[in-house]
Amino acid sequence: MMMMSLWQIFSVPATKTPAAISATFHFSSFSIGAATQNCTTPKKPALKQRTNNISPTPLLTSTASPSSSVPQKKVLVPIGFGTEEMEAVIMIDVLRRAGADVTVASVEEQLEVEASGGTRLVADEFISACSDETFDLIALPGGMPGSTRLRDSPILQNITKKHAEAKRLYAAICAAPAVTLLPWGLLRRKQTTCHPAFMDKLPTFWAVKSNLQVSGELTTSRGPGTTFQFSVSLVEQLFGESVAKEICDSMLLNLDDDISRKEEFDEVSWSLGHVPQVLIPVASGSQEIEVVTIVDILRRAKANVIVASVEKSWQILASNGTKIIADKMISDAADSVYDLIILPLGAERLHKSRILKKLLKEQHSAGRIFGAICSSPAILHRQGLLKDKRATAHPSVASTLHDPVNSARVVIYGKLITGKGLSTATDFTLAIVSKLFGQARARSVAEGLVFEYPRLYLVLMFMFVVACCLAFSAGAKIRTNNCKYGTADSALSGITVMLFLR
């Protein structure tokens, strides 16, 4: 099996990256069953109940879990109205997987917080309860107006300043470095990066255009699309290189170079002529990164997304302790017709929902779009919805499918879409956006995420340029748009114009 380095995965300068992110290692999978086996929600959960003691999703080996003799690392992740949900949830999930005791604290007057993309998260406690605690790391998600809500919290400012003065680790992503830390005076003499839209607010001499920047105790990053890299760096700084590697293995961050982003079979159009109506069913034990990533990106693309709980409560407790409030109960959501139904991880509990089974069967028989990610393609398989179709899934369950596609992160077969899950959720959702809205919309959303989106036409253009140059060097002439180019220079000029027009 091929090896690849994390700095290749993340495309950052190795000199700016901790050791584990520039190390090489093999892919290994983790048990999806283990990820969901202890995820039932208490019958009467108290909103103030701390979820920090929820066991992080187990890894293939136990090396990522701190020994009982080692003090548990404490992390504070504050959230407010307009916090970017992908950034907050990915950080929380990754750090909890590594064994950190993560406190999600609201800077608002209530624990329930509506994030920038409309996802409703429930904090563990109020920021005021954290004033007397000592943390090993304070990590600020970005988003707007979330970053300003964090900035305007005097309690959080006081906690973070004392923390930084004690030379303990602190971090910020997206808008937060420029909007939150800069006014607090916590970027002095620190090389810093942030979302491209806020780079002009950083001190010019100290601003760095990189996806990840570690400067002493401060770590900064650019946006939702760089949050995995950001979070793994924080794990390495807290727990060391071996734990960071385990996290990357478990989250499919180190897939082989020869695994393509997307493969499509039996290609058909998904264009609708109206705003797509999308249903995302969730259950206790659903994978929070997948849920939030799919919802956030589809809403950025202007789809109408409904998150529906198959539980008896609107609030679900996700696989690594994140509390999410659904938009509807599945019984209420079933009254509508959806252009697209997508299943995140949450396999067994979703599989037990009779209403959801009925919805999926109707979706399939009506020829509408549906799909699943991570272990949930196994649900579709068990319900007979993958018959005569190619699909992929998380490596731990892919062998249960008939003729699985292992060579791609995302597989589209007609009006079915499946994905490997976890870190590939962004590729998965952008593939949906591309099919529903076109490549231009998908590329625009990816740029807002600061996520590298493949530009295949550039590769084709480059190949065309090379072919033209070779042809002209042999004295050939090419006629393009009724204009003769007699030299390679004129051909290159014409193609350059074409690239700008694209």
Secondary structure per residue as TSV (DSSP state, phi and psi in degrees):
chain	resnum	aa	ss	phi	psi
A	1	M	-	360.0	140.9
A	2	M	-	-72.9	150.3
A	3	M	-	-108.8	154.1
A	4	M	E	-146.5	154.7
A	5	S	E	-92.3	150.9
A	6	L	H	-66.2	-30.2
A	7	W	H	-67.0	-27.0
A	8	Q	H	-70.7	-39.7
A	9	I	H	-60.6	-45.2
A	10	F	H	-93.5	-12.1
A	11	S	T	56.3	55.9
A	12	V	-	-128.2	156.5
A	13	P	-	-62.6	130.9
A	14	A	G	-62.0	-28.3
A	15	T	G	-69.1	-18.0
A	16	K	G	-100.3	6.0
A	17	T	S	-119.6	136.6
A	18	P	-	-58.4	165.0
A	19	A	G	-57.3	-45.0
A	20	A	G	-65.2	-28.3
A	21	I	G	-79.2	-8.8
A	22	S	G	-113.5	8.4
A	23	A	-	-87.0	165.6
A	24	T	E	-112.7	148.2
A	25	F	E	-163.6	166.5
A	26	H	-	-89.8	157.1
A	27	F	-	-74.6	138.7
A	28	S	-	-143.6	147.1
A	29	S	-	-98.1	169.0
A	30	F	-	-127.6	166.3
A	31	S	-	-80.6	117.0
A	32	I	H	-66.1	-35.8
A	33	G	H	-60.2	-41.6
A	34	A	H	-65.0	-28.3
A	35	A	H	-69.9	-21.3
A	36	T	H	-120.6	0.2
A	37	Q	T	-73.7	-22.6
A	38	N	T	-118.9	43.4
A	39	C	-	-113.6	18.9
A	40	T	-	-71.7	142.4
A	41	T	-	-87.0	137.4
A	42	P	-	-58.0	150.7
A	43	K	S	-62.6	-38.0
A	44	K	S	-128.8	75.6
A	45	P	-	-69.6	133.7
A	46	A	-	-85.6	135.3
A	47	L	T	-60.5	-29.6
A	48	K	T	-86.4	-2.3
A	49	Q	-	-62.8	129.5
A	50	R	-	-75.1	135.0
A	51	T	-	-99.9	8.1
A	52	N	T	-63.6	-26.6
A	53	N	T	-84.2	-1.1
A	54	I	S	-64.8	131.5
A	55	S	-	-64.7	132.5
A	56	P	-	-63.4	157.2
A	57	T	-	-54.8	122.5
A	58	P	-	-62.2	145.8
A	59	L	-	-97.8	175.1
A	60	L	S	-60.5	-37.6
A	61	T	S	-120.4	170.9
A	62	S	G	-93.5	5.5
A	63	T	G	-66.2	-21.6
A	64	A	G	-81.8	-12.2
A	65	S	S	-95.2	126.7
A	66	P	-	-60.1	145.5
A	67	S	-	-66.2	151.0
A	68	S	T	-63.3	-20.5
A	69	S	T	-83.2	-9.8
A	70	V	S	-100.2	127.4
A	71	P	-	-57.2	136.3
A	72	Q	-	-69.9	137.5
A	73	K	-	-74.7	132.7
A	74	K	E	-105.2	131.9
A	75	V	E	-128.5	137.5
A	76	L	E	-109.6	124.9
A	77	V	E	-121.4	102.0
A	78	P	E	-82.5	147.0
A	79	I	E	-135.0	154.8
A	80	G	-	-148.2	177.2
A	81	F	T	-57.5	127.2
A	82	G	T	88.2	6.7
A	83	T	-	-61.8	142.0
A	84	E	-	-73.7	115.9
A	85	E	H	-66.7	-38.0
A	86	M	H	-60.9	-43.9
A	87	E	H	-63.8	-47.4
A	88	A	H	-63.0	-49.2
A	89	V	H	-70.5	-40.5
A	90	I	H	-62.9	-44.0
A	91	M	H	-58.8	-49.7
A	92	I	H	-60.0	-47.5
A	93	D	H	-62.0	-51.5
A	94	V	H	-62.4	-43.3
A	95	L	H	-68.2	-36.4
A	96	R	H	-69.7	-35.7
A	97	R	H	-58.6	-36.2
A	98	A	T	-75.8	-10.1
A	99	G	T	104.5	7.9
A	100	A	-	-74.5	147.8
A	101	D	E	-90.0	95.6
A	102	V	E	-96.3	124.7
A	103	T	E	-103.3	121.3
A	104	V	E	-96.3	114.9
A	105	A	E	-116.6	131.0
A	106	S	E	-85.7	133.2
A	107	V	S	-92.1	3.5
A	108	E	S	-95.1	-177.3
A	109	E	S	-87.2	1.3
A	110	Q	S	-137.6	159.7
A	111	L	S	-78.3	-31.8
A	112	E	E	-77.3	127.6
A	113	V	E	-127.9	129.2
A	114	E	E	-89.0	119.7
A	115	A	-	-79.1	178.4
A	116	S	T	-63.8	-30.8
A	117	G	T	-95.9	8.1
A	118	G	S	96.8	-8.1
A	119	T	-	-68.2	135.6
A	120	R	E	-102.2	118.3
A	121	L	E	-109.4	151.8
A	122	V	E	-116.2	120.8
A	123	A	-	-72.6	162.0
A	124	D	S	-75.8	-37.3
A	125	E	E	-161.8	174.7
A	126	F	E	-82.7	154.1
A	127	I	G	-61.9	-29.1
A	128	S	G	-62.4	-28.5
A	129	A	G	-74.0	-9.2
A	130	C	G	-99.1	-0.7
A	131	S	T	-60.1	-37.1
A	132	D	T	-98.3	5.5
A	133	E	-	-92.0	153.1
A	134	T	-	-109.5	129.4
A	135	F	-	-114.8	151.7
A	136	D	S	-83.8	-23.4
A	137	L	E	-152.0	137.0
A	138	I	E	-117.0	120.8
A	139	A	E	-121.9	120.7
A	140	L	E	-100.5	119.7
A	141	P	-	-73.3	163.8
A	142	G	-	-102.5	-137.8
A	143	G	-	92.3	157.4
A	144	M	T	-129.4	135.0
A	145	P	T	-86.5	17.9
A	146	G	H	-54.1	-41.8
A	147	S	H	-65.1	-34.9
A	148	T	H	-72.1	-33.7
A	149	R	H	-64.4	-39.2
A	150	L	H	-66.9	-44.7
A	151	R	H	-56.9	-38.5
A	152	D	T	-86.5	7.6
A	153	S	-	-93.1	105.3
A	154	P	H	-62.7	-30.5
A	155	I	H	-67.3	-47.5
A	156	L	H	-62.9	-40.5
A	157	Q	H	-59.0	-44.9
A	158	N	H	-65.2	-43.3
A	159	I	H	-61.5	-46.0
A	160	T	H	-69.4	-40.0
A	161	K	H	-62.7	-45.9
A	162	K	H	-62.2	-39.5
A	163	H	H	-61.9	-47.4
A	164	A	H	-66.4	-38.3
A	165	E	H	-63.3	-28.5
A	166	A	T	-83.5	5.6
A	167	K	T	63.6	33.9
A	168	R	-	-97.3	161.8
A	169	L	E	-67.8	136.2
A	170	Y	E	-141.4	155.8
A	171	A	E	-152.2	156.1
A	172	A	E	-154.8	150.9
A	173	I	E	-135.3	156.4
A	174	C	T	66.6	-122.0
A	175	A	T	-79.8	-20.0
A	176	A	H	-59.8	-37.9
A	177	P	I	-58.1	-46.4
A	178	A	I	-80.0	-39.2
A	179	V	I	-87.0	-32.4
A	180	T	I	-105.0	-57.3
A	181	L	I	-71.4	-36.9
A	182	L	T	-60.5	-50.0
A	183	P	T	-62.5	-24.5
A	184	W	T	-82.1	-4.3
A	185	G	T	76.3	24.2
A	186	L	-	-102.3	14.1
A	187	L	-	-111.5	6.4
A	188	R	T	-60.1	127.6
A	189	R	T	57.5	31.2
A	190	K	-	-121.1	125.3
A	191	Q	-	-68.6	130.4
A	192	T	B	-138.2	146.2
A	193	T	-	-124.3	168.2
A	194	C	-	-164.8	-174.2
A	195	H	-	-60.3	140.9
A	196	P	G	-52.6	-30.8
A	197	A	G	-69.3	-14.6
A	198	F	G	-118.8	6.6
A	199	M	G	-60.5	-33.3
A	200	D	G	-68.9	-12.2
A	201	K	G	-86.1	-17.4
A	202	L	S	-78.0	150.1
A	203	P	-	-56.3	124.8
A	204	T	G	-55.2	-42.8
A	205	F	G	-65.0	-30.1
A	206	W	G	-102.1	-4.3
A	207	A	B	-77.0	134.1
A	208	V	-	-127.8	127.2
A	209	K	-	-89.3	76.0
A	210	S	S	-136.7	158.0
A	211	N	S	-69.1	-29.3
A	212	L	E	-139.3	134.5
A	213	Q	E	-136.8	118.8
A	214	V	E	-107.4	120.6
A	215	S	E	-132.8	92.1
A	216	G	T	65.2	-125.7
A	217	E	T	-80.0	-12.0
A	218	L	E	-97.8	132.7
A	219	T	E	-123.5	131.2
A	220	T	E	-130.8	158.7
A	221	S	E	-152.2	177.9
A	222	R	-	-98.5	-35.4
A	223	G	S	178.1	-173.5
A	224	P	G	-52.9	-38.3
A	225	G	G	-71.3	-11.7
A	226	T	G	-112.3	9.6
A	227	T	H	-70.3	-32.6
A	228	F	H	-62.3	-47.6
A	229	Q	H	-58.9	-46.6
A	230	F	H	-57.6	-48.8
A	231	S	H	-68.5	-40.0
A	232	V	H	-64.2	-37.3
A	233	S	H	-61.0	-41.7
A	234	L	H	-65.9	-38.9
A	235	V	H	-60.8	-44.7
A	236	E	H	-63.9	-39.9
A	237	Q	H	-66.4	-31.4
A	238	L	H	-84.8	-42.1
A	239	F	H	-118.2	-14.9
A	240	G	-	105.4	171.0
A	241	E	H	-65.4	-41.7
A	242	S	H	-65.5	-37.9
A	243	V	H	-67.7	-40.7
A	244	A	H	-60.3	-39.7
A	245	K	H	-65.4	-41.2
A	246	E	H	-61.1	-41.0
A	247	I	H	-62.1	-45.2
A	248	C	H	-62.2	-40.3
A	249	D	H	-60.5	-48.6
A	250	S	H	-67.5	-26.8
A	251	M	T	-102.4	11.5
A	252	L	T	61.5	33.3
A	253	L	T	-81.0	-8.9
A	254	N	T	-122.6	40.3
A	255	L	-	-62.4	150.4
A	256	D	-	-61.1	154.7
A	257	D	T	-59.5	-30.4
A	258	D	T	-84.9	3.8
A	259	I	-	-88.2	115.9
A	260	S	E	-76.1	162.7
A	261	R	E	-70.0	-38.7
A	262	K	E	-151.7	140.6
A	263	E	E	-129.1	139.4
A	264	E	E	-127.1	136.6
A	265	F	E	-125.2	153.1
A	266	D	S	48.4	53.9
A	267	E	-	-62.7	130.1
A	268	V	-	-136.2	160.5
A	269	S	-	-77.7	141.8
A	270	W	-	-108.0	1.7
A	271	S	-	-62.7	140.7
A	272	L	-	-115.8	-31.0
A	273	G	S	82.7	5.7
A	274	H	S	-151.2	171.4
A	275	V	-	-64.9	122.2
A	276	P	-	-62.5	135.3
A	277	Q	E	-101.0	119.8
A	278	V	E	-122.6	136.0
A	279	L	E	-113.7	127.7
A	280	I	E	-119.4	100.1
A	281	P	E	-77.3	141.7
A	282	V	E	-133.9	157.0
A	283	A	-	-144.7	166.4
A	284	S	T	-60.6	129.5
A	285	G	T	96.4	-6.0
A	286	S	-	-60.0	150.4
A	287	Q	-	-81.2	115.9
A	288	E	H	-63.6	-36.6
A	289	I	H	-62.7	-43.8
A	290	E	H	-66.2	-45.6
A	291	V	H	-58.5	-52.7
A	292	V	H	-68.8	-39.9
A	293	T	H	-62.9	-47.9
A	294	I	H	-61.4	-46.5
A	295	V	H	-65.3	-48.2
A	296	D	H	-60.5	-49.6
A	297	I	H	-67.8	-41.9
A	298	L	H	-64.5	-36.7
A	299	R	H	-69.9	-35.9
A	300	R	H	-60.0	-34.7
A	301	A	T	-80.4	-2.0
A	302	K	T	79.9	29.5
A	303	A	-	-86.3	154.0
A	304	N	E	-92.5	109.5
A	305	V	E	-111.2	129.3
A	306	I	E	-113.0	124.0
A	307	V	E	-97.4	118.9
A	308	A	E	-119.0	128.6
A	309	S	E	-84.4	132.6
A	310	V	-	-93.5	2.8
A	311	E	S	-87.2	-174.2
A	312	K	S	-88.6	-1.4
A	313	S	S	-127.3	152.3
A	314	W	S	-68.7	-29.2
A	315	Q	E	-88.9	130.3
A	316	I	E	-119.2	148.6
A	317	L	E	-102.7	108.7
A	318	A	-	-72.7	174.6
A	319	S	T	-61.4	-28.9
A	320	N	T	-117.4	30.8
A	321	G	S	93.1	-2.3
A	322	T	-	-74.4	133.8
A	323	K	E	-100.6	121.8
A	324	I	E	-120.1	136.9
A	325	I	E	-98.5	121.6
A	326	A	-	-73.2	161.9
A	327	D	S	-80.0	-32.8
A	328	K	E	-148.5	165.0
A	329	M	E	-83.7	151.7
A	330	I	H	-61.5	-31.0
A	331	S	H	-65.0	-36.7
A	332	D	H	-76.4	-38.8
A	333	A	H	-65.5	-26.9
A	334	A	T	-67.8	-10.8
A	335	D	T	-75.8	-12.1
A	336	S	S	-108.3	163.3
A	337	V	-	-103.8	136.0
A	338	Y	-	-117.3	140.7
A	339	D	S	-72.6	-27.0
A	340	L	E	-148.3	132.3
A	341	I	E	-122.1	126.3
A	342	I	E	-124.3	130.4
A	343	L	E	-100.0	117.3
A	344	P	-	-80.4	175.8
A	345	L	S	-57.3	142.7
A	346	G	-	152.9	30.9
A	347	A	H	-45.8	-64.6
A	348	E	H	-64.7	-42.2
A	349	R	H	-70.9	-34.2
A	350	L	H	-69.2	-37.9
A	351	H	H	-63.6	-26.6
A	352	K	T	-82.7	-9.4
A	353	S	-	-79.1	112.5
A	354	R	H	-65.1	-37.4
A	355	I	H	-63.5	-43.3
A	356	L	H	-66.4	-40.4
A	357	K	H	-56.4	-44.9
A	358	K	H	-63.6	-43.2
A	359	L	H	-61.8	-43.2
A	360	L	H	-66.4	-40.4
A	361	K	H	-63.0	-42.4
A	362	E	H	-66.3	-39.1
A	363	Q	H	-60.4	-44.3
A	364	H	H	-67.2	-47.9
A	365	S	H	-67.6	-27.7
A	366	A	T	-84.6	-3.6
A	367	G	T	73.3	24.7
A	368	R	-	-92.3	169.7
A	369	I	E	-80.7	139.1
A	370	F	E	-151.7	166.4
A	371	G	E	-175.6	-179.6
A	372	A	E	-158.0	159.9
A	373	I	E	-135.8	154.4
A	374	C	T	67.6	-121.8
A	375	S	T	-87.1	-10.2
A	376	S	T	-69.4	-21.1
A	377	P	H	-55.3	-25.4
A	378	A	H	-63.6	-31.4
A	379	I	H	-63.0	-47.9
A	380	L	H	-61.2	-39.2
A	381	H	H	-63.2	-45.5
A	382	R	H	-64.9	-27.9
A	383	Q	T	-89.0	4.9
A	384	G	T	75.5	19.6
A	385	L	T	-92.3	-1.8
A	386	L	T	-108.6	11.1
A	387	K	T	-59.2	129.1
A	388	D	T	62.8	22.7
A	389	K	-	-123.4	149.2
A	390	R	-	-91.3	141.9
A	391	A	-	-152.6	168.2
A	392	T	-	-130.2	171.6
A	393	A	-	-164.1	177.2
A	394	H	-	-56.6	141.2
A	395	P	T	-53.3	-27.2
A	396	S	T	-71.9	-19.3
A	397	V	T	-124.0	-4.3
A	398	A	G	-57.3	-34.4
A	399	S	G	-67.2	-16.0
A	400	T	G	-79.5	-13.3
A	401	L	S	-84.6	157.3
A	402	H	S	-82.8	119.8
A	403	D	S	53.6	58.6
A	404	P	-	-67.9	153.3
A	405	V	-	-98.1	111.6
A	406	N	-	-99.2	-2.3
A	407	S	S	-96.0	9.9
A	408	A	E	-145.2	148.5
A	409	R	E	-70.4	-35.8
A	410	V	E	-131.7	136.3
A	411	V	E	-126.7	128.6
A	412	I	E	-113.7	128.4
A	413	Y	E	-130.4	101.5
A	414	G	T	60.9	-114.1
A	415	K	T	-108.4	27.1
A	416	L	E	-114.8	137.2
A	417	I	E	-133.1	134.4
A	418	T	E	-133.8	154.8
A	419	G	E	-144.9	159.5
A	420	K	-	-72.2	-29.4
A	421	G	-	104.6	176.1
A	422	L	G	54.7	-113.5
A	423	S	G	-67.9	-13.9
A	424	T	G	-90.1	4.5
A	425	A	H	-63.1	-31.5
A	426	T	H	-68.6	-45.9
A	427	D	H	-57.7	-43.8
A	428	F	H	-57.9	-49.1
A	429	T	H	-73.7	-36.0
A	430	L	H	-65.7	-31.1
A	431	A	H	-64.3	-37.7
A	432	I	H	-65.2	-45.6
A	433	V	H	-59.3	-42.6
A	434	S	H	-62.1	-41.8
A	435	K	H	-70.0	-36.8
A	436	L	H	-81.3	-39.0
A	437	F	H	-118.7	-15.2
A	438	G	-	105.6	162.4
A	439	Q	H	-61.2	-37.2
A	440	A	H	-63.4	-42.5
A	441	R	H	-65.3	-43.6
A	442	A	H	-61.2	-42.3
A	443	R	H	-64.9	-40.0
A	444	S	H	-63.6	-43.9
A	445	V	H	-63.6	-42.9
A	446	A	H	-61.1	-39.4
A	447	E	H	-64.4	-39.3
A	448	G	H	-64.3	-31.3
A	449	L	H	-79.2	-14.0
A	450	V	T	59.1	52.0
A	451	F	-	-120.0	130.2
A	452	E	-	-69.3	115.5
A	453	Y	-	-105.6	132.2
A	454	P	-	-64.9	134.2
A	455	R	-	-113.2	82.6
A	456	L	H	-63.0	-32.1
A	457	Y	H	-65.2	-27.5
A	458	L	H	-67.5	-38.4
A	459	V	H	-62.7	-44.2
A	460	L	H	-63.5	-41.0
A	461	M	H	-63.7	-41.3
A	462	F	H	-62.1	-43.5
A	463	M	H	-62.6	-37.3
A	464	F	H	-66.0	-40.9
A	465	V	H	-60.8	-46.2
A	466	V	H	-61.5	-43.9
A	467	A	H	-62.4	-41.0
A	468	C	H	-62.8	-44.7
A	469	C	H	-62.2	-41.8
A	470	L	H	-64.9	-40.3
A	471	A	H	-65.9	-44.0
A	472	F	H	-68.1	-33.4
A	473	S	H	-65.0	-23.1
A	474	A	T	-91.0	5.3
A	475	G	T	89.1	10.9
A	476	A	-	-81.6	163.6
A	477	K	-	-127.5	143.1
A	478	I	E	-118.6	136.1
A	479	R	E	-101.3	118.0
A	480	T	E	-127.0	123.4
A	481	N	T	53.3	41.7
A	482	N	T	64.9	14.6
A	483	C	E	-116.3	131.7
A	484	K	E	-89.0	127.9
A	485	Y	E	-104.8	115.5
A	486	G	-	-90.1	-11.0
A	487	T	S	-134.8	160.4
A	488	A	H	-64.6	-34.9
A	489	D	H	-60.5	-44.9
A	490	S	H	-68.3	-35.4
A	491	A	H	-64.4	-43.9
A	492	L	H	-62.6	-37.8
A	493	S	H	-62.3	-43.7
A	494	G	H	-63.7	-40.9
A	495	I	H	-70.5	-34.5
A	496	T	H	-59.5	-42.6
A	497	V	H	-60.6	-42.3
A	498	M	H	-60.4	-40.5
A	499	L	H	-64.0	-42.1
A	500	F	H	-64.3	-38.8
A	501	L	H	-64.1	-33.1
A	502	R	-	-68.3	360.0
